[in-house]
Amino acid sequence: MEFARTEETKVLRDPIHGYIHIDLEVIWDVVNTGWFQRLRRIRQLGGAHMVYHCAEHNRFSHSLGVYEIVRRMCSEVPDICNTLSEREKVTVMLAGLLHDIGHGPYSHAFEAVSRTSHETVTCRIIEENTEITKILEDCSKGLAKEVADVIRHKSPNYLMCQMISSQLDADRMDYLIRDAYFTGTTYGTFDLERILRTLRVENDRLVIKESGVYAVENYIMARYHMYWQVYYHPVARSYEGMIHTLFHRLKETGGDDPSVIPLFLPVIQDAEIPLKDYFRLDDNTCTYGFTSLSDHPDAILQDLSRRIRDRDLFKYTDNTPKNRRRIREHLDALGYDKGCYLIKDAVRQRPYVPYTGDRDGAIWVRMKDGSLRELSAASNIVYSLIHGPQNDDNKIFYPKEAE
């Protein structure tokens, strides 16, 4: 089927891609919905903006960036262009645009608090009779479910799912470059153009030409370094851990105090959040909520909310028996509740997971002789990375006065 085009191609300036190009009415209509504009109020990086002061970019710009990479895949990678129908191209572009529409405030930190994945909320927003649902269904009957199925990995066309979420996808390619740019780091840079030029389709899945292995190695290393230097930075983890602790304390004390804003109530009651309320949950409303909690009668909630608001964050050290014993003794001497003022957090990151039987579990390389080889079998660098010592970081976080 033919999808209606805009009168002229809309172009949005972007520091990563130069321009975002939109020439489909359904894409443009979705961008201009209240739900999509809400993403302007959700920072892309959770606690990392407490470390990198320029990391104020949002899910709105990232979602547009993912859409642009998917659009380029559909129009510039011949194998994809020839494999997907017109309807499938529009569907996968919409999936790229909408893949983060269900994100809550403070990035993934909110998922731990609300115990709901953003993918689940994303599919609810797409399918449960919202403004977006109407636009998609008015465009073509059944389109909303088809877009949601790509995001939930239920689409009968696996290639479309892989383009949005896999070990070599448009989502990761955009956020690595974008996050590196806005944090002022160089760890996340890699040769996006070369990867796009060497993408191929084999047996309904993305593969990379052997000549593109070096660019993919660079991409894998970029992901490795960004996690350890940006996403897993201890200060960012301190900030997110304190938010999690604050909500845990709210659940313990109950939500019957007027200083608890109503939008927090479903979260602390572990109830499903109505979409009309979820729409209003963003970084701004949570900041207001933390300010309100600074007047809560519970002294711990007062203190935690003030610390989060004013960036008076917990210090950190390695989680060893000696350090735990020392910090516990200091907290006891100061009269602190260790359940709220001693936070443990361990992270581990594998930048690439080799084939384990699941089609999502690998990046495949088409060798010069036409055979397919899993990436770690085609790259000495990736082989060494996954078979070498695995990094982890186990920290405890505590108030600086307990040092």
Buried (B, 14 or more C-beta within 10 A) or exposed (E): EEBEEBEEEBEEEBEBBEEBBBBBBBBBBBBEBEBBEBBEBBBBBBBBBBBBEEBEBBBBBBBBBBBBBBBBBBEEBEBBEEBBEEBBBBBBBBBBBBBBBBBBBBBBBBBBBBEBEBBBBBBBBBBEEBBBBEBBBEBBEEBBBBBBBBBBBEBEBBBBBBBBBBBBBBBBBBBBBBBBBBBEBEBBBBBBEBBBBBBBBEEEBBBBBBEBBBBBBBBBBBBBBBBBBBBBBBBBBBBBBBBBBBBBBBEEBEBEBEBBBEBBBBBBEEEEBEBEBBBBBBBEBBBEBBBBBBEBEBEBBBBBBBBBBEEEBBBBBEBEEEBBEBBBEBBEEEEBEEEBBBBEBEBEBEBBBBBEEEBBEBBBBBBEEEEBBBBBBBBEBBBEBBEEEEBEBEBBBBBEEBE
